[in-house]
Amino acid sequence: MDLRQLRYFVTVATTENIAQASERLHISASPLSRQIIRLEEALGVMLFERERKRLKLTEAGRRLLTEARALLQQADTLARRIVQPDTSQTEADAGPQAEAQSEPRTPLTFAYTQSSLMPGMPAALQRVVTALSTSAPGMRADMLVMAPERIVANVMRGVLHAGLIAGYAPVHDGLDQVSVAYERVTLVVSVNHWLARQNVVDAWQLDNVPIALDAALHDGLFGALTHWCGRHGATPGPLLITPDAAGASDLAASGIAVTLQVGQAHTALPPDLVRVQLAWDAPQIHTALVYPKVDCHPVVRAVVSALGGTHTESAPAPQSKLLSVPGLGVLTDKGTPVTPGPAHIEIPTTAPCGSTVLVDDHLGFMHSMLA
């Protein structure tokens, strides 16, 4: 076991994918896989287990990740101190920024959610990057794109140092969060939809209305919407999960469903779509940086301090019913498929309100479901 193998291991654990890790490390996938196997053989334990297309850390792998990061930081500290004087004496009482700036330059790992339904995410990300550059100039941060639930899980497991998520974020005992931005939710509907004739849409008007959302953000947006509508005795849905924001817009343009947009978009909608404001008490979606309560990296603590350190709690998660869709594979409790679906879809005609359905571009089936 050597430091090179540990760096390879940390990168694979962070990306959860050999191909992505090999690109980041600038080596081919086969030698990287061999190094991971040799590391497992040297330790006598399995470090990863395959889960669909991702590599998940075993319990031994999670323990090694914590220790490997600490060891690599110590190695970086040693290398830095060989060529730089020890300034720890003068920085001891200088606060979180000085502590962060004196931290070894082992890369941080951040993740964020990317979707055109969230036009405000780049501005929130810029705030985090600005806080990072102020707190620790010269620090390298690996920025990954993940779905919100994966960000939360990976911060909990120690794979990520922190993550930027929008909307509903599960409140775990081991996590804290600091708000970065607040944005209002807007309804996007077909020009021929009956809701397009409303100046303002109240929560009760969304009862039993199908909602189409990007798979990357359905937790955040639908969670907040369900929480708001529930206070008014309404239940929106079924929730139709599309592969991307364009798919959600297509369903809205066809009149099959409505979709949601967060913040003020800077581009015009297609001519067959229109934005409608929600009532004054509609949810504001907050974008938050989530990070561990304990064993938090000093640079992350400095970033949180620079962002204002305002902790927030989010709406509870919606308890959506699951709808079995033959041909698409088994749906998880998050409404995402375990296996990709083939071309043909059969959808029951009695989908209960609040159900979760994964759809693609087969609009004829959706029309028949709602007929």
Wavefront OBJ file of the C-alpha trace (Angstrom):
o trace
v 0.000 0.000 0.000
v 1.387 3.416 -0.964
v 0.210 7.020 -1.185
v -0.468 6.721 -4.903
v -2.898 3.858 -4.327
v -4.603 5.836 -1.573
v -5.038 8.845 -3.882
v -6.497 6.547 -6.528
v -8.831 5.035 -3.937
v -10.063 8.436 -2.708
v -10.777 9.561 -6.284
v -12.726 6.393 -7.110
v -14.661 6.688 -3.842
v -15.526 10.298 -4.686
v -16.676 9.709 -8.266
v -18.167 6.243 -7.629
v -17.075 5.343 -11.153
v -13.795 3.960 -12.533
v -14.136 5.747 -15.886
v -14.727 9.164 -14.293
v -11.921 8.607 -11.799
v -9.498 7.621 -14.555
v -10.292 10.819 -16.460
v -9.673 12.899 -13.358
v -6.403 11.090 -12.617
v -5.295 11.159 -16.278
v -4.699 7.414 -16.437
v -6.542 4.658 -18.260
v -9.254 2.680 -16.533
v -7.525 -0.724 -16.599
v -4.403 0.282 -14.607
v -6.613 2.143 -12.151
v -8.778 -0.940 -11.613
v -5.671 -3.055 -11.061
v -4.355 -0.625 -8.447
v -7.657 -0.758 -6.554
v -7.597 -4.572 -6.663
v -4.017 -4.600 -5.368
v -5.007 -2.265 -2.551
v -7.866 -4.584 -1.600
v -5.516 -7.571 -1.702
v -2.947 -5.785 0.461
v -5.599 -4.929 3.060
v -7.421 -8.240 2.791
v -10.855 -6.593 2.509
v -13.335 -5.545 -0.170
v -13.438 -1.767 -0.466
v -16.212 -1.420 -3.062
v -19.379 -3.205 -4.066
v -21.091 -2.626 -7.391
v -24.585 -1.090 -7.265
v -26.047 -0.725 -10.745
v -23.527 1.459 -12.592
v -21.879 2.913 -9.488
v -19.277 1.665 -7.043
v -20.405 1.905 -3.427
v -18.031 1.841 -0.486
v -18.242 -1.100 1.872
v -17.985 -0.539 5.615
v -14.237 -1.178 5.372
v -14.060 1.236 2.443
v -15.758 3.990 4.439
v -13.277 3.529 7.279
v -10.359 3.628 4.861
v -11.701 6.769 3.166
v -11.603 8.690 6.446
v -8.121 7.463 7.311
v -6.777 7.872 3.771
v -7.875 11.489 3.570
v -6.235 12.222 6.911
v -3.018 10.491 5.836
v -2.915 12.311 2.494
v -3.444 15.618 4.284
v -0.540 14.813 6.589
v 1.621 13.984 3.573
v 0.694 17.281 1.933
v 1.434 19.109 5.177
v 4.855 17.497 5.373
v 5.672 18.474 1.791
v 4.489 22.038 2.397
v 6.489 22.466 5.593
v 9.687 21.371 3.873
v 9.601 24.484 1.703
v 7.585 26.889 3.912
v 8.135 28.115 7.481
v 5.779 26.884 10.197
v 3.223 29.654 10.772
v 0.903 27.720 13.068
v 2.002 29.749 16.112
v 0.801 33.041 14.636
v -2.357 31.554 13.113
v -3.605 29.775 16.229
v -6.007 32.531 17.256
v -6.735 34.036 13.841
v -10.145 32.407 13.348
v -11.622 30.024 10.783
v -10.247 31.821 7.726
v -6.637 31.503 8.918
v -7.265 27.884 9.888
v -8.645 27.212 6.429
v -5.766 28.947 4.684
v -3.254 26.895 6.665
v -5.031 23.631 5.804
v -3.169 21.219 3.494
v -4.142 21.545 -0.148
v -5.772 18.135 -0.499
v -8.707 18.799 -2.876
v -12.134 19.375 -1.420
v -15.038 17.538 -2.987
v -18.240 19.521 -3.522
v -21.346 18.571 -5.466
v -24.340 20.511 -6.751
v -27.550 19.861 -8.660
v -27.812 21.049 -12.247
v -31.083 21.645 -14.094
v -32.560 24.315 -16.327
v -35.572 24.289 -13.978
v -33.255 25.989 -11.459
v -31.976 29.136 -13.221
v -30.790 30.514 -9.878
v -28.395 27.634 -9.148
v -25.412 29.259 -10.940
v -25.758 32.384 -8.774
v -25.904 30.256 -5.616
v -22.889 28.280 -6.785
v -21.040 31.532 -7.442
v -21.655 32.600 -3.832
v -20.126 29.358 -2.582
v -17.124 29.666 -4.907
v -16.608 33.291 -3.849
v -16.709 32.268 -0.184
v -14.230 29.492 -0.949
v -11.810 31.821 -2.731
v -12.012 34.278 0.172
v -11.555 31.612 2.822
v -8.833 29.534 1.193
v -7.134 31.112 -1.841
v -5.405 28.492 -3.925
v -7.518 25.627 -2.623
v -8.529 23.080 -5.250
v -12.137 21.892 -5.157
v -13.478 19.067 -7.287
v -17.018 20.040 -8.349
v -19.379 17.157 -9.134
v -22.961 17.161 -10.436
v -25.370 14.894 -8.524
v -29.038 14.529 -7.706
v -29.989 16.008 -4.301
v -30.552 12.662 -2.584
v -27.125 11.432 -3.691
v -25.496 14.616 -2.403
v -27.073 14.166 1.020
v -26.114 10.481 1.156
v -22.527 11.138 0.097
v -22.032 13.970 2.597
v -23.372 11.649 5.291
v -20.926 8.924 4.220
v -17.953 11.284 4.074
v -17.480 10.921 0.310
v -18.278 14.637 -0.154
v -17.094 17.451 2.072
v -20.248 19.477 1.287
v -22.996 19.788 -1.296
v -25.290 22.459 -2.716
v -28.909 21.337 -3.007
v -32.168 23.079 -3.829
v -35.541 22.652 -2.218
v -36.350 19.825 0.137
v -33.282 18.498 1.960
v -33.646 15.621 4.405
v -32.721 16.811 7.892
v -30.292 14.263 9.306
v -28.826 14.359 12.772
v -25.354 14.273 11.272
v -25.829 17.210 8.886
v -26.047 20.966 9.132
v -27.024 23.340 6.353
v -26.614 27.022 5.604
v -28.931 28.859 3.210
v -27.327 30.365 0.138
v -30.369 31.679 -1.767
v -34.175 31.840 -1.736
v -36.283 31.847 -4.898
v -39.990 31.738 -5.644
v -41.683 28.928 -7.552
v -43.558 29.711 -10.778
v -46.053 27.496 -12.579
v -45.414 26.796 -16.289
v -48.440 25.593 -18.268
v -49.692 25.236 -21.816
v -51.359 28.333 -23.240
v -54.460 26.153 -23.689
v -54.480 24.825 -20.112
v -57.301 26.081 -17.900
v -54.755 27.339 -15.360
v -53.296 29.655 -18.015
v -56.420 31.792 -17.649
v -55.713 32.417 -13.946
v -53.873 35.527 -12.799
v -52.744 33.733 -9.635
v -53.014 30.012 -8.830
v -53.914 28.968 -5.279
v -52.891 25.685 -3.668
v -56.381 24.169 -3.842
v -56.415 24.620 -7.632
v -53.521 22.161 -7.972
v -55.470 19.308 -6.387
v -55.189 16.224 -8.652
v -53.238 18.216 -11.267
v -50.413 16.143 -12.850
v -46.974 17.681 -12.254
v -44.053 16.985 -14.631
v -40.550 17.536 -13.251
v -36.931 16.940 -14.138
v -35.612 13.744 -12.498
v -32.725 15.686 -10.938
v -35.034 17.981 -8.989
v -38.311 16.184 -8.382
v -37.566 15.711 -4.680
v -36.918 19.379 -4.024
v -39.733 20.949 -6.022
v -42.465 18.369 -5.510
v -41.644 18.115 -1.820
v -42.104 21.834 -1.311
v -45.244 21.945 -3.484
v -46.850 18.983 -1.688
v -46.092 20.524 1.701
v -47.720 23.812 0.639
v -50.771 22.216 -0.975
v -51.223 19.898 1.995
v -51.695 22.884 4.299
v -54.687 23.822 2.126
v -56.158 20.315 1.937
v -54.976 19.652 -1.615
v -52.800 16.915 -3.082
v -51.060 17.624 -6.398
v -50.145 14.759 -8.667
v -49.487 12.308 -10.028
v -45.829 13.269 -10.282
v -44.444 12.543 -13.767
v -40.655 12.271 -13.704
v -38.895 13.044 -16.986
v -35.219 12.522 -17.836
v -34.576 16.259 -18.132
v -36.216 19.670 -17.990
v -36.985 19.596 -21.719
v -39.128 16.503 -21.192
v -41.081 18.244 -18.433
v -41.637 21.250 -20.709
v -42.848 18.973 -23.512
v -45.455 17.394 -21.228
v -46.572 20.851 -20.119
v -46.790 22.103 -23.712
v -48.948 19.112 -24.643
v -51.387 19.930 -21.838
v -50.829 16.574 -20.139
v -49.295 18.153 -17.048
v -47.963 21.395 -15.648
v -44.387 21.974 -14.596
v -42.570 24.256 -12.177
v -39.746 26.721 -12.507
v -37.729 28.248 -9.711
v -36.605 31.856 -9.889
v -36.822 34.276 -12.770
v -35.735 32.654 -16.031
v -33.522 34.743 -18.288
v -34.792 33.131 -21.486
v -38.219 33.350 -23.059
v -40.541 30.366 -22.959
v -41.652 28.648 -26.173
v -44.809 30.220 -27.642
v -46.973 27.302 -26.473
v -46.043 27.807 -22.790
v -46.834 30.552 -20.294
v -45.793 31.323 -16.718
v -48.460 31.750 -14.029
v -47.719 33.124 -10.573
v -48.543 31.054 -7.510
v -50.312 32.556 -4.487
v -48.441 34.760 -2.029
v -47.920 31.932 0.472
v -46.439 29.551 -2.099
v -43.121 28.032 -1.068
v -39.844 29.775 -1.573
v -37.242 27.205 -2.545
v -34.052 27.636 -0.598
v -30.721 26.532 -1.954
v -28.558 25.303 0.895
v -25.032 24.085 1.455
v -25.159 20.861 3.483
v -22.133 19.713 5.453
v -21.321 17.334 8.327
v -21.814 18.477 11.908
v -18.717 16.644 13.093
v -15.394 16.114 11.328
v -16.187 19.083 9.118
v -13.229 20.251 7.041
v -11.819 23.605 8.286
v -12.220 25.124 4.818
v -15.895 24.131 4.765
v -16.357 25.721 8.196
v -14.754 28.896 6.851
v -17.045 28.854 3.802
v -20.092 28.445 6.056
v -18.900 31.376 8.162
v -18.425 33.504 5.038
v -21.939 32.612 3.851
v -23.418 33.886 7.096
v -23.889 30.645 9.011
v -27.713 30.827 8.965
v -29.072 27.312 9.530
v -32.378 26.336 7.980
v -34.818 23.474 8.028
v -36.841 22.352 5.076
v -40.275 20.963 4.460
v -40.825 17.289 5.234
v -40.471 14.865 2.350
v -43.617 13.906 0.451
v -44.795 10.348 0.998
v -45.607 9.637 -2.634
v -47.286 6.399 -3.615
v -45.369 4.405 -6.198
v -46.898 3.376 -9.500
v -45.573 0.229 -11.152
v -44.799 0.873 -14.807
v -44.192 -2.397 -16.696
v -41.186 -2.206 -19.003
v -39.407 0.497 -17.038
v -38.016 -1.703 -14.281
v -38.623 -1.463 -10.568
v -39.204 2.013 -9.167
v -37.430 2.986 -5.976
v -39.027 4.993 -3.171
v -37.604 8.087 -4.871
v -39.482 7.318 -8.092
v -36.351 6.554 -10.121
v -35.937 3.349 -12.120
v -33.437 0.682 -11.225
v -33.072 -0.259 -14.888
v -33.632 1.842 -18.013
v -36.881 1.233 -19.819
v -37.436 -0.023 -23.371
v -39.464 1.769 -25.990
v -42.911 0.503 -25.024
v -44.725 1.746 -21.927
v -47.991 0.512 -20.464
v -49.543 2.816 -17.902
v -52.573 1.858 -15.790
v -55.607 4.070 -16.258
v -56.262 4.313 -12.524
v -53.160 6.080 -11.263
v -53.925 7.351 -7.752
v -53.343 10.963 -6.857
v -49.854 11.388 -5.457
v -48.469 8.525 -7.542
v -44.995 8.693 -9.040
v -44.587 7.754 -12.698
v -41.469 7.780 -14.841
v -42.303 8.850 -18.376
v -40.511 9.479 -21.639
v -41.809 10.924 -24.893
v -44.705 8.509 -25.364
v -47.362 11.164 -24.992
v -50.107 8.981 -26.413
v -50.006 6.718 -23.398
v -50.142 9.695 -21.079
v -53.106 11.113 -22.952
v -54.928 7.815 -22.561
v -54.148 7.741 -18.839
v -55.660 11.164 -18.289
v -58.584 10.774 -20.653
l 1 2 3 4 5 6 7 8 9 10 11 12 13 14 15 16 17 18 19 20 21 22 23 24 25 26 27 28 29 30 31 32 33 34 35 36 37 38 39 40 41 42 43 44 45 46 47 48 49 50 51 52 53 54 55 56 57 58 59 60 61 62 63 64 65 66 67 68 69 70 71 72 73 74 75 76 77 78 79 80 81 82 83 84 85 86 87 88 89 90 91 92 93 94 95 96 97 98 99 100 101 102 103 104 105 106 107 108 109 110 111 112 113 114 115 116 117 118 119 120 121 122 123 124 125 126 127 128 129 130 131 132 133 134 135 136 137 138 139 140 141 142 143 144 145 146 147 148 149 150 151 152 153 154 155 156 157 158 159 160 161 162 163 164 165 166 167 168 169 170 171 172 173 174 175 176 177 178 179 180 181 182 183 184 185 186 187 188 189 190 191 192 193 194 195 196 197 198 199 200 201 202 203 204 205 206 207 208 209 210 211 212 213 214 215 216 217 218 219 220 221 222 223 224 225 226 227 228 229 230 231 232 233 234 235 236 237 238 239 240 241 242 243 244 245 246 247 248 249 250 251 252 253 254 255 256 257 258 259 260 261 262 263 264 265 266 267 268 269 270 271 272 273 274 275 276 277 278 279 280 281 282 283 284 285 286 287 288 289 290 291 292 293 294 295 296 297 298 299 300 301 302 303 304 305 306 307 308 309 310 311 312 313 314 315 316 317 318 319 320 321 322 323 324 325 326 327 328 329 330 331 332 333 334 335 336 337 338 339 340 341 342 343 344 345 346 347 348 349 350 351 352 353 354 355 356 357 358 359 360 361 362 363 364 365 366 367 368 369 370 371
